[in-house]
Amino acid sequence: MKRAFNFNAGPAALPLEVLKRAQAELLDFNNTGMSVMELSHRSKDYDSVHNRAKELLMELMEIPSNYDVLFLQGGASLQFAMVPLNLLGEGQVANYILTGVWSQKALDEAKLVGQTRIGASTKENNYTSIPKLSEIDIDPNDAYVHITSNNTIYGTQWQEFPDTGNVPLIADMSSDILSKPIDVSKFGLIYAGAQKNLGPSGVTVVIIRQDLLERTPENLLTMLKYTTHAKSNSLFNTPPTFSIYLLSKVLEYVQEQGGVASLAKQNELKAQMIYDVIDSSDGFYNGHAQADSRSRMNITFTLNSDELTQAFLAESKARGMVGLNGHRSVGGCRASIYNAVPVEACEALRDFMIEFRKNN
Ligand SMILES: *Cc1c(COP(=O)(O)O)cnc(C)c1O
């Protein structure tokens, strides 16, 4: 077996150790004589998996006790709808900060629900940056302020978060959750599809401050209410049990690695390695993101012609590096180096980038 150097944007790399552990107990979980996939979601064996995932996430992210952690389905994309359906009251206005395709999609859903406005946008520079905090328009009457903490497609990331006062700050953290310590108490709600930094696709994590549950309208459909899932410990209906199980395994592994702070250090090293090659390439590689807005998770860059780009992708692929093609809206290349992408993969990419430049 030869494992690829996996730079996929999502679903993305999982820690090899986690996959091995899941493999070892695939046929017989915890002496049940069944796979965890075959357990009832109402059984005590599954219950301990479910609660362990929740407790570990609370511990690793230092989530305060006045927040609920929910395990939902429908991806981050369903959260684009559930956020305004639950939190945007009649006559209120929701404030969206536009930093890329995902924040635009979140805004588009909110527009179907109620009134919105745009508190800042970097669309005019093709989303190469994050707005300056001082340039963001926040009104104390906003229903909430929505941001995308890491822009997976453009390779930009918020380095600091805006102070929104009493207005709840809501963040789509799909592509950088758990990659660095954050102060959860600054946020009203955080959501993330698991398939980038947390585990496999199929489960979406929602972290919600409990007072916001009071905003859910009575007449909202049951499955779309945060309150339904908060009241039932995310067991109102059958949850994605295997995804939650793998999430718990990833979180155990993160804890063994020394937690989020030590991951953050490693992530910084990994990203710097690649950015250094870009910056010292005399324009052979061009970073898409402005230096002060660069993402440590998704590194986006272009080469100077289509031919070079195609050669770069083909040669890197021949060396076992996959997923380096950029998103169609940016073009060029993108290296997604989430938590589970090992340092060795980044070193291999760095070495290849240096060599490719030399040869071309
Ligand atoms: C991948 C991604 C999404 C979409 O997630 P789904 O789970 O496919 O709905 C949304 N936001 C961000 C920032 C993403 O990276």
The ligand as a Gaussian input file, in Angstrom:
#p B3LYP/6-31G(d) Opt

LIG

0 1
 C      -16.519000      23.217000       2.044000
 C      -17.112000      24.444000       2.595000
 C      -18.493000      24.640000       2.641000
 C      -19.482000      23.654000       2.068000
 O      -19.663000      22.598000       2.929000
 P      -20.743000      21.447000       2.657000
 O      -20.550000      20.610000       3.874000
 O      -20.354000      20.777000       1.379000
 O      -22.067000      22.073000       2.577000
 C      -18.966000      25.799000       3.226000
 N      -18.135000      26.709000       3.726000
 C      -16.798000      26.570000       3.691000
 C      -15.913000      27.627000       4.256000
 C      -16.253000      25.422000       3.117000
 O      -14.917000      25.276000       3.080000

